[in-house]
């Protein structure tokens, strides 16, 4: 099996489909940066900068504790809580880069692989539009590789949409290899009825100036577009007379494990 590139620039599509109480669906094109967090200093080119303004940029303070501290230390402290550190050889972060200084990541994915690049754990780092964040760590209890067909359940413990309550459960599925990064997140309030289906499918491409410029002009102002579409879809949902749910107080803990 080919090794996963240290840095990739990923063209992707995102799908959301709300099933209840009324259907609302959309698909749109976006892009991600996916990189080995130990190679963060390589995130530099004519059009891409680390921790400073450019057409594209990655700021360490946009993730983890949002204080600019070392990202690997943060994620490995979380992995250590489930005794996963010894199994993990490399950790990749898939997230939107800043575009012209702006970014909002509804969810970023930390893919943790062993020495053979088999996927062992995934951390979903979720942000809401109220300035809050929460993390969901998914792994097998015996630390065996995550299979592409596997689904993992976790309790919903973070308020994301003002049109869905902070109850119920998520189901996660992931693919991560040298060609593709993909995530499926389904949400159910009742155990036998799904309310929301979401997916992200990204194709890994070479990180280079040509790919960056192509993305800049084919999906202009992409990170601004993400925020605009969140609010546009909210207006569509309001027009369908779906009840607005006031944001509850955030739980004190900031991480949810798929098994306790």
C-alpha positions as CSV (number, residue, x, y, z in Angstrom):
1,X,0.0,0.0,0.0
2,X,1.3,3.4,-0.9
3,X,2.2,5.8,1.9
4,X,-0.1,8.7,2.6
5,X,1.4,12.0,1.5
6,X,2.7,14.3,4.2
7,X,0.6,17.2,2.8
8,X,-2.4,17.1,0.4
9,X,-4.7,19.7,-1.0
10,X,-8.1,18.1,-1.2
11,X,-11.0,18.8,-3.5
12,X,-14.2,17.7,-1.8
13,X,-18.0,17.6,-1.8
14,X,-20.3,18.0,1.2
15,X,-23.8,16.6,1.5
16,X,-26.4,17.4,4.1
17,X,-29.9,15.8,4.1
18,X,-32.4,16.6,6.8
19,X,-35.1,13.9,6.9
20,X,-37.5,15.1,9.6
21,X,-39.9,16.8,10.1
22,X,-39.4,18.0,6.5
23,X,-36.8,17.2,3.9
24,X,-34.0,19.8,3.3
25,X,-31.0,18.7,1.2
26,X,-27.9,20.4,-0.3
27,X,-24.6,19.4,-1.8
28,X,-21.7,21.8,-2.4
29,X,-18.0,21.8,-3.4
30,X,-15.3,22.8,-1.0
31,X,-11.6,22.1,-0.4
32,X,-9.5,21.0,2.5
33,X,-5.9,20.9,3.6
34,X,-4.8,17.5,4.9
35,X,-1.3,17.2,6.5
36,X,0.9,15.3,8.9
37,X,0.9,17.6,11.9
38,X,4.7,16.9,12.5
39,X,5.3,18.5,9.1
40,X,3.5,21.7,9.8
41,X,6.5,23.8,9.0
42,X,6.3,22.7,5.4
43,X,3.0,24.5,5.0
44,X,4.6,27.3,3.1
45,X,4.6,28.4,-0.6
46,X,4.2,31.6,-2.6
47,X,0.4,31.6,-1.9
48,X,0.3,29.7,1.4
49,X,1.7,30.8,4.8
50,X,1.8,29.4,8.3
51,X,0.5,31.7,11.0
52,X,0.5,34.8,8.8
53,X,-1.7,36.4,6.1
54,X,-1.6,35.2,2.5
55,X,-4.1,34.0,-0.1
56,X,-4.2,30.8,1.9
57,X,-2.9,30.2,5.4
58,X,-3.0,27.8,8.3
59,X,-3.1,29.2,11.9
60,X,-2.4,26.9,14.8
61,X,-4.6,29.0,17.0
62,X,-7.7,28.0,14.9
63,X,-7.5,24.5,16.4
64,X,-7.1,22.5,19.6
65,X,-7.2,24.9,22.6
66,X,-7.1,27.8,20.1
67,X,-4.1,29.3,21.8
68,X,-1.5,28.6,19.2
69,X,0.1,25.8,21.3
70,X,1.6,22.7,19.9
71,X,-1.1,20.7,18.1
72,X,0.6,17.3,18.4
73,X,0.9,17.6,22.2
74,X,-2.9,18.4,22.4
75,X,-4.1,15.5,20.3
76,X,-1.7,13.0,21.9
77,X,-3.0,14.0,25.4
78,X,-6.5,13.1,24.2
79,X,-5.3,9.8,22.7
80,X,-3.5,8.9,25.9
81,X,-6.8,9.0,27.8
82,X,-7.7,5.8,25.8
83,X,-4.2,4.4,25.8
84,X,-3.9,4.9,22.1
85,X,-0.6,6.7,21.9
86,X,1.6,3.7,21.5
87,X,-0.4,2.6,18.5
88,X,-0.3,5.9,16.7
89,X,2.6,6.6,14.3
90,X,1.3,9.6,12.4
91,X,-1.6,12.1,12.9
92,X,-3.1,14.0,10.0
93,X,-5.4,17.0,10.3
94,X,-8.0,17.7,7.6
95,X,-9.4,21.2,7.8
96,X,-10.2,24.2,5.8
97,X,-7.3,26.6,5.4
98,X,-7.9,30.4,5.9
99,X,-8.7,32.2,2.6
100,X,-7.8,35.8,2.6
101,X,-7.4,35.6,6.4
102,X,-10.8,34.1,7.2
103,X,-11.9,30.5,8.1
104,X,-14.7,28.7,9.8
105,X,-14.5,24.9,10.2
106,X,-17.8,23.3,11.1
107,X,-15.9,20.2,11.6
108,X,-12.2,19.2,11.2
109,X,-11.0,15.6,11.3
110,X,-7.8,14.3,12.9
111,X,-6.9,11.0,11.3
112,X,-4.6,8.9,13.5
113,X,-2.8,6.0,11.8
114,X,-0.3,3.3,12.8
115,X,3.1,2.6,11.3
116,X,1.4,0.8,8.3
117,X,-0.9,3.8,7.7
118,X,-3.9,1.8,9.0
119,X,-6.5,4.1,10.6
120,X,-6.7,3.6,14.3
121,X,-8.6,6.6,15.7
122,X,-10.4,9.7,14.4
123,X,-11.1,12.9,16.3
124,X,-13.9,15.0,15.0
125,X,-13.3,18.6,16.1
126,X,-16.7,20.4,15.9
127,X,-17.4,24.2,16.0
128,X,-20.7,25.9,16.2
129,X,-21.5,29.5,15.1
130,X,-21.8,30.5,18.7
131,X,-18.0,30.4,19.2
132,X,-18.0,27.0,21.0
133,X,-16.3,23.7,20.2
134,X,-16.4,20.1,21.2
135,X,-14.5,16.9,20.2
136,X,-15.7,13.3,19.4
137,X,-13.0,10.6,19.6
138,X,-13.8,7.4,17.7
139,X,-11.8,4.1,17.9
140,X,-12.2,0.4,18.4
141,X,-12.1,-0.6,22.0
142,X,-9.3,-3.2,21.3
143,X,-7.3,-0.5,19.3
144,X,-7.7,-2.6,16.1
145,X,-7.8,-0.7,12.7
146,X,-11.0,1.1,11.7
147,X,-12.5,-0.6,8.7
148,X,-14.1,1.4,5.9
149,X,-17.4,-0.4,6.5
150,X,-17.5,0.2,10.2
151,X,-20.0,2.5,12.0
152,X,-19.4,3.9,15.4
153,X,-22.0,5.4,17.8
154,X,-21.5,8.3,20.1
155,X,-23.9,10.4,22.2
156,X,-24.7,13.9,20.9
157,X,-23.3,16.3,23.6
158,X,-22.8,19.5,21.7
159,X,-25.3,22.1,20.4
160,X,-24.6,22.7,16.7
161,X,-27.8,23.5,14.8
162,X,-30.5,25.7,16.4
163,X,-33.1,23.5,14.7
164,X,-32.0,20.2,16.3
165,X,-32.0,19.4,20.0
166,X,-28.9,18.3,22.0
167,X,-30.2,14.8,22.5
168,X,-29.9,11.5,20.5
169,X,-26.9,9.9,18.9
170,X,-24.4,10.1,16.1
171,X,-23.2,7.3,13.8
172,X,-19.7,7.8,12.3
173,X,-18.0,6.1,9.4
174,X,-14.6,7.0,7.9
175,X,-12.2,6.2,5.0
176,X,-8.7,7.4,5.0
177,X,-6.0,6.3,2.6
178,X,-3.5,7.7,0.1
179,X,-6.2,8.6,-2.4
180,X,-9.3,9.7,-0.4
181,X,-10.5,11.1,2.9
182,X,-14.2,10.6,3.7
183,X,-16.5,10.9,6.6
184,X,-20.2,10.0,7.2
185,X,-22.0,11.4,10.2
186,X,-25.7,10.4,10.7
187,X,-27.8,11.8,13.5
188,X,-30.8,10.2,15.1
189,X,-33.0,11.4,17.9
190,X,-35.0,8.2,18.3
191,X,-33.0,4.9,18.0
192,X,-34.8,3.7,14.9
193,X,-35.3,6.9,13.0
194,X,-32.6,9.0,11.3
195,X,-33.1,12.7,11.2
196,X,-29.9,14.0,9.5
197,X,-27.4,12.5,7.0
198,X,-24.1,14.2,6.3
199,X,-21.1,13.2,4.4
200,X,-17.7,14.6,3.2
201,X,-15.8,13.0,0.4
202,X,-12.3,14.4,-0.5
203,X,-9.8,13.5,-3.1
204,X,-6.2,14.0,-2.2
205,X,-4.1,16.1,-4.6
206,X,-0.6,17.5,-4.6
207,X,0.0,20.5,-2.4
208,X,1.4,23.1,-4.8
209,X,0.8,26.6,-6.1
210,X,-1.0,25.4,-9.2
211,X,-3.6,23.5,-7.1
212,X,-4.0,26.5,-4.7
213,X,-4.6,29.0,-7.5
214,X,-7.0,26.7,-9.3
215,X,-9.0,26.3,-6.1
216,X,-8.9,30.0,-5.4
217,X,-10.6,30.8,-8.7
218,X,-12.9,27.8,-9.2
219,X,-14.3,28.1,-5.6
220,X,-13.8,31.8,-4.8
221,X,-14.0,32.9,-1.2
222,X,-14.7,29.3,-0.2
223,X,-14.5,29.9,3.6
224,X,-16.8,32.9,3.4
225,X,-19.1,30.7,1.3
226,X,-19.3,28.1,4.1
227,X,-20.6,30.6,6.6
228,X,-23.0,32.1,4.0
229,X,-24.5,28.7,3.2
230,X,-25.0,27.9,6.9
231,X,-27.1,31.0,7.3
232,X,-28.8,30.5,3.9
233,X,-29.9,27.0,4.9
234,X,-31.1,28.3,8.2
235,X,-33.4,30.8,6.5
236,X,-34.8,28.0,4.3
237,X,-35.5,25.9,7.4
238,X,-37.2,28.8,9.1
239,X,-39.4,29.3,6.0
240,X,-40.5,25.7,6.5
241,X,-41.7,26.6,10.0
242,X,-39.3,24.3,11.8
243,X,-39.0,25.2,15.5
244,X,-36.0,27.3,16.6
245,X,-34.2,25.7,19.6
246,X,-32.5,28.1,22.1
247,X,-28.9,27.2,22.7
248,X,-28.4,25.3,26.0
249,X,-25.5,25.9,28.4
250,X,-22.5,24.0,27.1
251,X,-21.4,21.0,29.1
252,X,-18.2,21.4,31.1
253,X,-16.4,18.5,29.4
254,X,-15.0,19.1,25.9
255,X,-14.6,15.5,24.6
256,X,-16.9,12.6,24.0
257,X,-15.6,9.1,23.5
258,X,-17.5,6.5,21.5
259,X,-17.0,3.9,24.2
260,X,-16.4,4.6,27.9
